[in-house]
Amino acid sequence: MPHHRHVEQHASSPEIVRDIVIGMSDGLTVPFALAAGLSGAIANPRIVVLAGIAEIAAGSIAMGLGGYLAARTDEEHYQSELQREIDETRDMPEEEVAEVRKVFQGWGLTDQEIDPIAGTICSDEKRWVDFMMKFELGLEEPDPRRALYSAATIAASYIVGGLIPLSPYMMTGSVTEGLAWSVGVTIIALFVFGYLKGRFTGTKPLKGAVQTTVIGGVAAATAFWLARMFR
Amino acid sequence: MPHHRHVEQHASSPEIVRDIVIGMSDGLTVPFALAAGLSGAIANPRIVVLAGIAEIAAGSIAMGLGGYLAARTDEEHYQSELQREIDETRDMPEEEVAEVRKVFQGWGLTDQEIDPIAGTICSDEKRWVDFMMKFELGLEEPDPRRALYSAATIAASYIVGGLIPLSPYMMTGSVTEGLAWSVGVTIIALFVFGYLKGRFTGTKPLKGAVQTTVIGGVAAATAFWLARMFR
């Protein structure tokens, strides 16, 4: 039954996995590339570590707090549009019924076929407003509690991801040695992470692994080359 | 006519504005916070500039290339799900008709009312498959050409945003002076940007301005404090 396999596949990538993927792919990539870039221009691994820590703090806060506030704004936007639709079904019901009919006309139904449907949908205010929110405005009700968990998961994943490329620089006195270990460890981490990301999100794991590694590699090489130039 | 005002409001925030907002809010925030953080621990403004340039390169590539590849993966995912739905309407039409009926049952329609609707929708393969994609899977067809423009816009906005907090460090010999100007310039830029973002995306401009500024400020203060601690 391909259908049921499909449904399960969707169920196996819940939102927490998506949040970990979002936080960790940036967390592995950007601090890695920053540290590699600085290694092309600076001889002191302590400075690389300092910059990496500052980046991890900045990036995790921008993603976490930024994501949280954006989600709260979405929630407020949803609520104000919802109130507007409720008001409209009361103040100009004919126009709102016409909007419902228009959705079904778009699916090729005749006016005769639409009559009972529009009647049923518009007979219940909640159903009517829900229908308008989804089909006229394309808005799904956001979950405000999830916004906080989501922001915290993304920020934590960014921090965990960022500490992987940074840790070699913390354990060595030489930037060259730190860079070599950081490149090795991070390329493995990017590959494994991309593979798992592919598995959990339903795309081809190997392809995910190669993509994630290429993005990290291109970002690091560009940062390295630019920092050399401006050194 | 609140309805029409509403539609116009949606039309006034096209995807390019959304992309500029995505790139620039991170571009203004993260390089700003990184530079401010390093200023708490390092006396040489050239190193702050180097780290900032490496960060801008890393961040813009991670967001741009990462976003582009993610969009291409979405496109492939859509196409493979589309093919699966086409196959399913051919291989097990009864189950697929039942899925269509289920959507309408969820809106409170009786079986009698559903009969003509399901008949009309399932009489045309394209319409049937489109309906399943949208209502069973909740997938909208992605635009592959837009993915490239979108990635380029996000990356360019990140670079432009990132050069604003960084430029004061380029023009001074002292980190303290660079920091003071960078904080001043960037807080104004975050405020103006947040205000415009609010106007263009339909939320309250002043609220957007305060949020954007607070995120940048918290990120910068945390990075500064952390870099001081690990100095």
Interface residues (C-beta under 8 A of the other chain):
Chain A: P2 H3 H6 S25 D26 T29 V30 F32 A33 L34 G37 L38 A41 I42 I47 V49 L50 A51 I53 A54 E55 A57 A58 G59 I61 A62 L65 G66 L69 T73 E76 H77 R84 D87 E88 M92 E95 F104 W107 G108 L109 T110 E113 P116 I117 T120 I121 D124 R127 F131 L137 G202 T203 K207 G208 Q211 I215 V218 A219 A220 T222 A223 F224 L226 A227 F230 R231
Chain B: P2 H3 H6 H10 S25 D26 T29 V30 F32 A33 L34 G37 L38 A41 I42 I47 V49 L50 A51 I53 A54 E55 A57 A58 G59 I61 A62 L65 G66 L69 T73 E76 H77 R84 D87 E88 M92 E95 F104 W107 G108 L109 T110 E113 P116 I117 T120 I121 D124 R127 F131 G202 T203 K207 G208 Q211 I215 V218 A219 A220 T222 A223 F224 L226 A227 F230 R231
